[in-house]
Amino acid sequence: MGRAGRSSGNLFDGGEPEDAIPGLEDLIPGVHEDRRSGRSRSVGPIRGRSARSVTVRRGWLVLRLVLYTVLFLLGVLMMVSGAVTAASSYGEAATMAAAPQCPPGTDLAVETADCVGDLVVSAEGGVSEDDDEESLGLVLPARDGYYLWPTFPGDAAFAAVIGDDESYPVRVEFWQGNAVTLTAARGDDVQAVTTDDNPNNQAGTDVGVALMGLSFVDLAVLLVIGVRAIRYRWLRPGLGLRLAVSALIVGGFGMFVAAVCQVSQPARILLTMTVAPSVTAGVMLCVCLSVFSSRRRGHSGVRRRG
């Protein structure tokens, strides 16, 4: 059963390889294949315009493949570096969790020993917002006029507790001279945030970078599959290719959304890693069932026409 018409570039559509791959008549001057008889016949030399068209198509194909390769390598680099730094940051988080309490009288803002200490300080001016990041000006009582400006992911509940008061008490947890956790209370409402200096937040951000790199790798593979000259020569058309492409599209989009969420809220890695894979798997299952259903309807139509 022959194909009807030519493909417009749809990954799931039929099409003729000759639409995207230079044919024999384009590569060897004086030869043209008669598609009806399957034999070759001689024609005159290729016109200059046709030769230029073949060169442009080849150059464009090579350029696309180079760009896709760069995207793939960038994704691999982000994925590997993010995974390595995340492992290192989680190691630091484990060290912080096992660290002893700092002895009384320790200057927590400059202490580099492996100990954890709490200090109640005054937060002045309320929470400052900068895109997805927020910061808080803390006055250290041991140092006259010394301010500490820890940054942390945006948290509306914590900002509401601090309010617009000129001065508000905040309990700060220090580790190795860094403010790693801020806690504030207004009545019974107690809110805490982890700062950008907290190793758990750094690890969560690194996980987001690794996921972003994985989504770039996924996109590069999809773009290569979309090159018809490659698809027709090395990929077997049919249900397997449709399912693979569908899985890559849904999975790549899910990884990208999870990466954005993880980078913006690194402390909520458990929530992101629970919700994102579950939703992605559900959408992927629906898409695969839709592909199966579409194929079944197509076969039923072919049998009825036969």
C-alpha positions, 0 to 999 in steps of 0.5 A, a space after each residue: 500500500 503506497 504512501 499518499 502525498 509528501 510529509 510536511 515534517 511531521 514526526 508521525 507522518 509519512 513522506 518520501 526520503 527524496 524530499 529531504 535527502 539528495 537523490 542519485 540524480 543530484 549527486 551524479 551529473 547526467 543520471 536521472 532515475 525514472 521513478 515509474 520504470 525504476 530505470 536510469 536515463 541520461 539527462 544533461 549536466 545539472 544546472 547551476 541552480 540545482 547544484 547550488 540547491 543541493 549544496 545549500 541543503 547539505 550545508 543546512 543539514 550539517 549546521 543543524 547537526 552541529 547545533 544539535 550536537 552542541 546542545 547535547 554536549 551542553 546538556 551532558 555537561 550540566 547533567 554531570 556537573 550538577 550531579 557531582 556538585 549535588 553529591 558534594 553539597 549533600 555530603 556537607 549537609 550531612 556534616 552540618 547535621 552531625 555537627 556539635 553545638 558551638 560553645 558559649 561566647 563563640 563569634 558565630 559570624 566568623 567561626 569556621 569550626 564545624 559547629 552549629 549555633 543559634 543567635 537571636 538578632 534584630 531584622 530591620 526593614 522587612 524582607 527585600 524582594 529580588 525576582 525569586 530571591 528574598 533577603 533580610 537585613 540582620 543586625 548582629 549585636 556583638 558588632 556595632 553597625 554590622 549587618 548580615 544580608 542572607 538571601 533565600 528563595 521567596 517565601 510569602 509566609 515567612 515575609 508575612 511573619 516579618 511584616 513591615 516592622 522597623 525591627 523584628 526578632 529573628 532566630 538565626 542558625 549559623 554553621 561555619 560562619 554562615 546563616 543557614 536557617 532563619 526562624 521568625 514567629 508572630 503569635 502561634 505562627 512560626 515560619 522558618 526558611 533555609 538560606 542560599 548558604 545552607 548546603 541542602 539548598 545548594 544541593 537542591 539547586 544542583 539537582 535542578 541544574 542536572 535535571 535541566 541538562 537532562 532535558 537539554 539532552 532529551 531535546 537534542 535527541 528529539 531534534 535529531 529524530 526530526 531530521 528526516 535524512 536521519 530518520 529515514 536512513 537509521 530509524 525504523 518507522 512505525 508504532 515503536 518510533 511513535 511511542 519513543 518520540 511521545 515518551 521523549 516529548 512528555 518526559 523532556 517537558 516534565 524534566 524541564 518543569 521539575 528543573 525550574 521548580 527545583 532551582 526556584 525552590 531548592 528546599 522542596 526537593 521531596 515535593 518536586 521529586 514526588 509530584 513531577 515524576 507522578 504527573 509526568 508518568 500519568 501524562 505519558 501513559 495517557 499519550 501512549 494510550 492515545 497513540 495505541 488507540 489512533 493506530 487501532 482506528 487506522 488499522 480498522 479503517 484500512 480493513 474496512 476499505 479493503 
